[in-house]
Amino acid sequence: MASFTLPALAETPDAWGPPAEPSGSHSVLPPDFEGIPFVPFAKSDKIGRIADWNATSDNASVAGDRGRGGRSGRGGRDGGAQSYGAGAAASTFAYFHGDDEATFSVVDNAKAAPRGRGGLASFSRGRGRGGARGGARGAAPTRGGARGTGRGGVAARGGAARRGGWKDWDKPQRVRDPSVDVGAEWEQLEEIDFSRLSKLRLEVGEPTEISAHGTLYEYDRAYDRISSVRFEKPLQPLDRVRYNPTTHDDPILLDEAAKPAQAGADGTAAPVRIFATDSILALLMTANRSLYPWDVVVTVDPVGNIFLDKRDGGAFDFVSVNENAADPPLDANEAAALADGKDAKSATAVNSINTPGNLSLEATFINQNFAFQVVNEKKSKQLPGGPNPFYDAAAETDTLASCGYRYRKWDVSSSADEPVEIYVRTEVDALLPPASKGAAPQYITIKTLNEFDSRAQGAGGAPDWRSKLDAQRGAVVATEMKNNSAKLARFAVQSILAGADNMKMGYISRANARDASRHVILGTQWYKPREFAAQINVNLANGWGIVRTIADLARKATAEPGMTSKFVLMKDPNKQVLRFYRVPATWGTEDDEELGEE
């Protein structure tokens, strides 16, 4: 094996470099290095040229004389100057690498270009349709890979990239308004981005049933026979009453909050109690999927109880449509900005029925009426806790919808020294009769997916349900999971919180794409809530961690013990950020008083 030993050099304090002949009888330089001249270099010389191992080694130039003109090989640019080490000692710096490269090989793991299939695929190779449009011809298209469009962007078939359209750069930036105006007296306490939310974790056990109220109807099995779009049924508008009050308007939760918190039998402290509804809790647990703005009012009462409330007319009362689509529906202002200066056809988008607000109202109408229609009101069961706590039979005559309220409690303590409990009002929509005699009935929730117009702006690339729902239902569901990730995650979490055994999903479409008032049921499908949540990657431990973090922020930010403190947690309308504000304790009540006077 080759080795190199560094020679010992004598000290020469009176001169530069090694002495020619030291006190010994032989030179300090090895014999191989004797006779190499010392060449002084100017600042402009490239002394790194001596390490050019690819240069031809000969008596004229060892490393760098690539042509007859010297260093650059461009016809005497360097004046034919000799390189360092030229002369008798040229072979000293010569390196022969032929033997080393003889055993070197490169493994080519690149995918081979797909073979032509004839027809349009072969035609596209010659015209550049599958490759870069307007670029090099003959580029082979790749199935499922990126395709150059030459029109301002790159599209991906089956991927996440979006096809850029003509004048894509000229589109105005989408700016949404906040769900509530931030007051001048508000104080921002915390700003949490979604990347931090996704890292939170809290494992929570099974809940404890407190009580159950309301009347549930049996699900009508006749709607399971809609196995094809050929057997579609019209969606019938029904006049039914269903209550969805906020936490502070729930008498059952207020009764629980009025009871003093009990310390543990083993001497542990009394637990901190949180009160919420399943709709508020589900939105918080899936907050990192939301794009539209929303807000939650957090109130800490003098005892230390934490209430999570919604505002009337907020995001909790309506169902969003294609919120997570790559190109979500445009609202009136955005449509007006796009139509400004354009033709009259584009200007009609201002009053379109496919704006986010109109689509949300339509989806909420569909979701409620489908749940009203698919139950058999002749077969009912009252839950053991009693009738609907929000219905006054003496003052109201409207027909109640099928709805059961299950009040449940979870232990969300992170340590035994600091117990925390959360009380939640959950809702179930109907029940299934027991499969065998003596078995308990099963609770179910009823939800819908709706199609408005597969060719309209904001459809998110959804296929036409009437032609694809029977043969490619998986593709339809996958597209909905992509375009409505936040909505479906909320559906799954609400069903899990309510302890529902099954979730019934209805596929509803417009009878006419231009008429938002008439709809038909194209199909139905059963899902297990936990399996459905796993299918759309909903992590309940992450959701409980988000809820507990928000409760801890409210507790730490409480100004004075024994006083009521109020906060607002709001989703930034244009960023993936949650903002936590301290607001005056009277905020919100003033608006309610003004509405009452009007």
C-alpha positions in Angstrom: 0.0 0.0 0.0 1.4 3.4 -1.0 2.4 5.8 1.8 3.9 9.2 2.2 6.2 10.3 5.0 6.6 14.0 5.6 10.3 14.9 5.6 11.8 16.7 8.5 12.9 20.3 7.7 15.6 22.2 9.6 14.9 25.6 11.0 16.4 28.5 9.0 15.9 31.7 11.0 18.1 33.8 8.6 16.6 32.7 5.3 13.4 31.7 3.6 12.9 28.1 2.8 15.0 25.0 3.6 18.8 25.3 3.4 20.5 23.7 0.5 22.9 21.8 2.6 22.4 21.5 6.3 24.9 20.5 8.9 24.4 16.9 7.9 25.9 15.1 5.0 22.8 14.9 2.9 20.0 17.3 1.7 16.8 17.6 3.7 14.7 17.1 0.5 13.9 13.6 -0.7 15.7 12.7 -3.9 12.5 12.7 -5.9 12.0 16.5 -5.2 15.5 17.6 -5.8 15.9 19.8 -8.9 12.4 21.3 -8.8 12.9 25.0 -9.2 11.2 27.6 -6.9 9.0 29.7 -9.1 7.6 33.0 -7.6 4.0 33.5 -8.6 2.3 36.8 -9.3 -1.2 37.6 -7.8 -2.8 37.1 -11.2 -1.5 33.6 -11.7 -3.8 30.6 -11.2 -1.7 28.5 -8.9 -4.5 26.0 -8.6 -3.7 24.8 -12.1 -1.0 22.4 -10.7 -4.0 20.3 -9.4 -5.5 19.9 -12.9 -5.2 16.1 -13.0 -7.0 15.9 -16.4 -4.3 17.9 -18.2 -1.9 16.1 -20.5 1.5 15.5 -18.8 4.5 16.0 -21.1 7.8 17.7 -21.1 6.3 21.0 -22.3 3.5 21.3 -19.8 2.4 19.0 -17.0 -0.8 20.6 -15.8 -2.5 23.3 -17.7 -0.9 23.6 -21.2 -4.0 22.4 -23.1 -3.1 23.9 -26.4 -0.1 25.4 -28.1 -0.9 28.8 -26.8 -0.4 27.9 -23.1 -2.8 27.7 -20.2 -6.2 28.3 -21.9 -5.6 26.7 -25.2 -7.0 29.6 -27.2 -4.1 30.6 -29.4 -1.4 32.1 -27.2 -3.6 34.0 -24.8 -1.1 33.4 -22.0 1.9 34.0 -24.1 3.1 30.4 -24.0 4.2 30.7 -20.4 5.4 27.5 -18.9 3.4 25.9 -16.1 4.7 25.3 -12.6 6.8 22.2 -12.4 7.7 22.1 -16.1 11.0 20.7 -17.0 13.0 17.8 -15.6 10.7 17.3 -12.7 7.5 17.3 -14.7 6.9 13.6 -14.0 6.8 14.3 -10.3 3.3 15.8 -10.5 2.0 13.5 -13.2 -1.0 11.4 -12.2 -2.3 8.5 -14.3 -5.9 7.7 -13.6 -6.7 5.3 -16.4 -6.4 2.2 -14.2 -8.7 3.7 -11.6 -11.5 4.6 -14.0 -11.4 1.3 -15.7 -13.4 -0.2 -12.8 -15.8 2.7 -12.4 -19.4 2.4 -13.7 -22.6 4.4 -13.3 -25.9 2.8 -12.5 -28.7 4.5 -14.5 -31.9 4.4 -12.4 -33.9 6.9 -14.5 -37.3 5.8 -15.7 -37.4 4.9 -19.4 -39.7 7.1 -21.5 -43.1 5.5 -22.0 -43.8 3.7 -25.3 -46.2 5.3 -27.7 -49.7 3.9 -27.7 -50.8 5.3 -31.0 -53.7 7.7 -31.6 -53.6 11.0 -29.7 -50.6 9.9 -27.5 -48.4 9.4 -30.6 -49.7 12.6 -32.1 -48.9 14.6 -29.0 -45.2 13.6 -29.2 -44.8 15.3 -32.5 -46.8 18.4 -31.5 -45.4 18.9 -28.0 -48.8 18.4 -26.3 -47.6 16.0 -23.7 -44.3 17.8 -23.0 -43.4 21.5 -22.9 -45.9 23.4 -24.9 -44.0 25.8 -27.2 -40.7 24.2 -26.1 -38.8 21.2 -27.4 -40.7 18.9 -29.6 -40.7 15.2 -29.2 -40.8 15.3 -25.4 -42.5 12.2 -24.2 -45.6 12.7 -22.0 -45.6 11.1 -18.6 -48.8 9.7 -17.1 -49.4 11.2 -13.7 -46.4 13.5 -14.0 -46.0 17.2 -14.6 -47.0 18.6 -18.0 -45.7 22.0 -19.1 -48.6 24.1 -20.3 -46.7 27.1 -21.6 -49.5 29.3 -20.3 -48.2 30.6 -17.0 -48.0 27.4 -14.9 -47.5 23.7 -14.6 -50.3 21.2 -14.3 -50.1 17.8 -12.8 -52.5 15.0 -13.8 -53.5 13.4 -10.5 -51.1 15.6 -8.6 -51.4 18.7 -6.5 -50.2 21.3 -9.0 -52.8 23.4 -10.7 -53.0 24.1 -14.4 -52.2 27.8 -15.0 -54.6 29.6 -17.2 -54.3 32.5 -19.5 -53.4 35.7 -17.6 -53.2 33.8 -14.3 -50.8 36.4 -13.0 -53.5 39.1 -13.6 -56.0 37.6 -11.1 -56.5 39.8 -8.0 -55.3 38.3 -4.8 -58.2 36.7 -2.8 -58.8 38.7 0.3 -61.5 37.7 2.8 -63.1 39.8 5.5 -62.9 38.7 9.1 -65.9 37.1 10.8 -65.9 39.8 13.4 -64.4 43.3 13.5 -61.4 43.7 15.9 -62.2 46.5 18.3 -59.8 49.3 19.2 -59.9 48.2 22.8 -59.1 44.5 22.1 -55.7 43.2 23.3 -54.0 40.5 21.3 -52.5 37.9 23.8 -51.4 35.1 21.5 -50.9 34.3 17.9 -50.8 30.6 17.0 -50.0 29.4 13.5 -51.3 26.1 12.2 -47.9 24.4 12.2 -47.8 24.7 16.0 -51.4 23.4 16.3 -50.5 20.3 14.3 -47.9 19.4 16.9 -50.2 19.3 19.9 -51.2 16.0 21.4 -53.4 14.9 24.3 -54.7 11.3 24.8 -58.2 11.3 26.2 -60.2 8.3 27.5 -63.8 7.3 27.0 -66.5 9.8 28.1 -69.1 9.6 30.9 -72.8 9.9 30.0 -74.5 12.6 32.0 -78.0 12.7 30.5 -79.8 12.3 27.2 -82.9 14.4 26.1 -85.1 14.6 23.1 -87.1 12.4 20.7 -85.5 10.3 18.0 -87.3 8.8 14.9 -86.2 5.6 13.2 -84.3 5.8 10.0 -86.3 4.8 6.9 -84.6 1.9 5.3 -86.4 2.7 2.0 -83.7 5.2 1.2 -81.0 2.5 1.2 -82.6 1.3 -2.1 -81.3 4.4 -3.9 -78.4 2.3 -5.1 -78.1 4.1 -8.5 -78.7 7.5 -10.0 -81.5 5.9 -12.0 -83.6 5.6 -8.8 -83.1 9.2 -7.7 -85.7 10.7 -5.4 -86.6 14.4 -5.1 -85.5 16.2 -1.9 -88.7 17.5 -0.2 -88.6 20.7 1.8 -90.2 20.0 5.2 -91.2 22.4 7.9 -89.6 21.2 11.1 -88.0 22.9 14.1 -84.5 22.0 15.3 -82.6 23.9 18.0 -78.9 24.6 18.0 -78.4 27.1 20.8 -75.0 28.2 22.1 -73.4 27.0 25.3 -74.6 29.8 27.5 -78.3 29.2 26.4 -78.3 25.5 27.3 -80.2 25.0 30.6 -78.6 21.5 31.2 -75.1 22.9 30.9 -75.9 25.9 33.1 -77.2 23.5 35.8 -74.0 21.6 35.7 -72.0 24.8 35.9 -74.0 25.9 38.9 -73.0 22.8 40.9 -69.8 23.3 42.8 -66.8 21.4 41.5 -66.1 18.4 43.8 -62.5 17.7 44.9 -61.3 14.2 44.4 -61.6 11.5 47.1 -57.9 11.1 47.2 -57.4 14.8 48.1 -56.8 16.1 44.6 -57.9 19.6 43.8 -61.3 20.4 42.3 -61.3 20.1 38.5 -61.4 23.0 36.1 -64.6 22.7 34.0 -65.0 23.6 30.4 -68.5 23.7 28.7 -69.0 23.6 25.0 -71.2 22.1 22.2 -70.1 19.5 19.7 -70.2 21.9 16.8 -67.8 24.3 18.5 -65.6 21.5 19.7 -65.4 19.9 16.3 -64.4 23.1 14.7 -61.6 23.7 17.2 -60.4 20.1 16.9 -60.1 20.5 13.1 -59.0 24.2 13.1 -55.9 23.5 11.1 -58.0 22.5 8.1 -60.2 25.6 8.0 -59.6 28.4 5.5 -62.7 30.5 6.0 -62.8 32.9 8.9 -64.6 32.1 12.2 -64.6 33.1 15.8 -65.3 31.6 19.2 -66.2 33.6 22.4 -64.3 32.3 25.4 -65.7 33.3 28.8 -64.2 32.6 32.2 -66.8 33.1 35.0 -66.0 34.2 38.6 -65.9 30.6 39.7 -63.4 29.6 37.1 -65.7 27.7 34.7 -64.7 28.2 31.0 -67.5 28.6 28.4 -67.0 28.3 24.7 -69.8 30.1 22.8 -70.7 30.9 19.2 -72.3 34.0 17.8 -75.6 33.8 16.0 -75.1 33.7 12.3 -71.5 32.6 12.5 -69.7 29.7 10.8 -71.2 27.2 13.2 -74.7 27.6 11.8 -73.9 27.0 8.2 -72.1 24.3 6.1 -69.3 25.4 3.8 -68.9 24.2 0.2 -65.5 23.5 -1.4 -63.7 25.4 1.2 -60.4 23.5 0.7 -60.6 23.4 -3.2 -57.5 24.7 -5.1 -59.8 27.4 -6.7 -62.7 27.9 -4.2 -65.9 29.7 -5.3 -65.7 33.4 -5.7 -67.8 35.8 -3.7 -69.6 38.8 -5.2 -66.7 41.3 -4.6 -64.1 38.9 -6.2 -66.4 38.2 -9.1 -66.9 41.9 -9.6 -63.1 42.5 -9.6 -62.7 39.8 -12.2 -65.6 41.1 -14.3 -64.4 44.7 -14.2 -63.7 45.7 -17.7 -64.6 42.3 -19.1 -67.5 41.3 -21.3 -71.1 41.1 -20.1 -71.0 37.3 -19.7 -68.3 37.6 -17.0 -70.2 40.4 -15.3 -73.1 38.0 -14.5 -70.9 36.2 -12.0 -71.6 39.0 -9.5 -75.2 37.8 -8.9 -74.4 34.1 -9.4 -76.0 31.5 -7.2 -72.5 29.9 -6.9 -71.0 32.4 -4.6 -69.7 31.0 -1.2 -72.6 32.6 0.8 -75.3 31.3 -1.5 -73.7 27.9 -1.7 -73.4 27.7 2.1 -77.1 28.6 2.5 -78.0 25.9 -0.1 -75.8 23.3 1.6 -77.3 24.0 5.0 -80.8 23.7 3.6 -79.9 20.4 2.0 -78.3 19.0 5.1 -81.3 19.8 7.3 -84.0 18.7 4.9 -82.3 15.4 4.1 -82.2 14.5 7.8 -85.9 15.5 8.1 -86.9 13.4 5.1 -85.1 10.1 5.7 -86.7 9.3 9.0 -90.0 7.5 9.8 -91.9 9.8 12.1 -94.4 7.1 12.9 -91.8 5.2 14.9 -90.1 7.3 17.6 -88.3 6.9 20.9 -87.9 9.4 23.7 -84.5 9.5 25.4 -84.4 8.7 29.1 -83.5 12.2 30.2 -86.8 13.7 29.1 -88.2 15.7 26.2 -86.3 18.4 24.2 -85.0 20.9 26.8 -85.4 23.9 24.3 -89.0 23.2 23.2 -91.9 24.8 25.1 -95.0 22.8 24.3 -97.3 25.3 25.8 -96.1 28.2 23.7 -95.0 26.5 20.5 -97.0 24.5 18.0 -94.4 23.7 15.3 -93.4 20.1 14.6 -90.1 19.1 16.1 -87.5 17.4 14.1 -85.8 14.2 15.0 -83.0 15.1 17.4 -81.4 13.7 20.5 -79.1 15.6 22.8 -76.5 13.5 24.7 -74.6 15.4 27.4 -71.2 13.8 28.0 -68.1 14.5 30.0 -64.5 13.9 29.2 -61.4 14.0 31.4 -58.8 16.1 29.6 -56.3 16.3 32.4 -52.7 16.3 31.5 -51.6 15.5 35.0 -53.3 14.2 38.2 -52.3 17.4 40.0 -54.3 19.7 37.7 -57.6 18.0 36.7 -59.6 19.4 33.9 -63.0 18.2 32.7 -65.0 19.2 29.6 -68.8 19.0 29.4 -70.2 18.8 25.9 -73.7 18.7 24.4 -73.7 16.3 21.5 -76.4 15.6 18.9 -77.6 12.5 17.2 -80.1 12.6 14.3 -82.0 9.3 14.3 -81.8 5.7 15.5 -81.7 2.3 13.9 -83.9 -0.4 15.3 -82.0 -3.2 17.1 -80.7 -6.0 14.9 -81.8 -8.6 17.4 -84.4 -8.8 20.1 -83.3 -7.3 23.4 -80.4 -5.4 21.8 -80.1 -1.6 22.2 -80.9 0.6 19.3 -78.1 2.3 17.4 -77.6 6.1 17.2 -76.8 7.6 13.9 -75.9 11.0 12.5 -77.1 12.1 9.0 -75.0 14.3 6.8 -74.9 15.2 3.1 -72.5 16.0 0.3 -74.0 18.2 -2.4 -73.1 19.0 -6.1 -74.0 22.3 -7.5 -72.4 22.4 -11.0 -69.4 20.4 -12.1 -68.6 23.0 -14.9 -68.9 26.1 -12.8 -66.1 28.1 -11.3 -65.2 26.7 -7.8 -66.3 23.1 -8.6 -62.8 22.0 -7.7 -62.5 19.5 -10.6 -65.4 17.4 -9.3 -66.8 14.9 -11.9 -70.4 14.9 -13.0 -72.2 12.8 -10.4 -74.9 11.6 -12.7 -72.4 9.9 -14.9 -69.7 8.9 -12.4 -71.4 8.2 -9.1 -72.4 4.6 -10.0 -69.2 3.5 -11.7 -66.6 5.6 -9.9 -68.0 6.5 -6.5 -64.6 6.2 -5.0 -63.3 9.0 -7.3 -66.3 11.2 -6.3 -65.7 10.6 -2.6 -61.9 11.3 -3.0 -62.6 14.6 -4.8 -65.0 15.6 -2.0 -62.5 14.7 0.6 -60.0 17.0 -1.1 -62.4 19.9 -1.7 -64.2 19.7 1.6 -61.6 18.4 4.0 -62.6 20.8 6.8 -66.3 20.1 6.5 -66.0 16.3 6.4 -63.5 16.4 9.4 -66.1 18.3 11.4 -68.8 15.7 10.4 -66.6 12.8 11.6 -65.6 14.5 14.9 -69.2 15.4 15.7 -70.3 11.8 15.1 -67.5 10.5 17.3 -68.2 13.0 20.1 -71.9 12.0 20.1 -71.1 8.3 20.3 -72.9 7.5 17.0 -72.6 4.0 15.8 -73.1 4.9 12.1 -73.0 8.0 9.9 -75.4 8.2 7.0 -74.1 10.2 4.0 -76.4 11.4 1.3 -75.4 12.5 -2.2 -77.6 15.4 -3.2 -77.5 17.3 -6.6 -79.4 20.0 -8.2 -82.2 19.0 -10.5 -81.0 21.7 -12.8 -77.5 23.2 -12.5 -79.0 26.7 -12.8 -81.7 26.3 -10.2 -80.6 26.2 -6.5 -84.1 25.5 -5.2 -84.8 22.0 -6.4 -82.6 19.0 -5.6 -82.6 15.2 -6.0 -81.1 12.4 -3.9 -78.7 10.4 -6.1 -77.5 8.0 -3.6 -76.7 7.2 0.1 -73.9 5.4 1.9 -73.1 4.2 5.4 -69.9 5.0 7.2 -68.4 4.1 10.6 -67.4 7.4 12.2 -64.0 6.3 13.5 -63.1 4.5 10.2 -64.2 7.5 8.2 -62.1 9.8 10.5 -59.1 7.6 9.9 -59.7 7.6 6.2 -59.5 11.4 6.1 -56.6 11.5 8.5 -58.4 13.1 11.5 -56.3 12.8 14.6 -58.4 13.1 17.8 -55.4 13.3 20.1 -54.3 16.4 18.2 -57.8 17.9 18.4 -58.0 17.4 22.2 -54.6 19.0 22.5 -55.9 22.1 20.6 -58.9 22.4 22.9 -56.8 22.0 26.1 -54.3 24.6 24.8 -57.1 27.2 24.2 -58.5 26.5 27.7 -55.1 27.0 29.3 -54.6 30.3 27.4 -57.9 31.6 28.8 -57.1 30.5 32.4 -53.6 32.1 32.4 -55.0 35.3 30.8 -57.7 35.8 33.4 -57.1 39.2 34.9 -58.5 38.8 38.4 -59.9 35.8 40.2 -63.5 36.2 41.1 -64.2 38.5 38.0 -65.6 37.6 34.6 -63.1 37.6 31.8 -64.0 37.4 28.1 -61.8 36.5 25.2 -62.3 36.0 21.4 -60.4 33.3 19.5 -60.6 34.0 15.8 -59.2 32.5 12.6 -57.3 35.0 10.5 -59.3 35.5 7.3 -56.2 35.4 5.0 -53.6 33.5 7.0 -53.3 30.1 8.6 -53.2 31.7 12.1 -55.4 31.8 15.2 -55.4 35.0 17.2 -56.4 35.2 20.8 -57.8 38.5 22.1 -58.9 39.9 25.4 -62.1 41.8 25.0 -64.2 43.9 27.4 -66.5 41.8 29.6 -69.5 43.7 28.2 -68.7 42.9 24.6 -71.4 41.0 22.9 -74.1 41.9 25.3 -74.4 45.4 23.9 -75.2 44.0 20.5 -77.8 41.7 21.9 -79.5 44.6 23.7 -79.6 46.6 20.4 -81.1 43.7 18.6 -83.7 43.3 21.3 -84.7 47.0 21.1 -85.0 46.8 17.3 
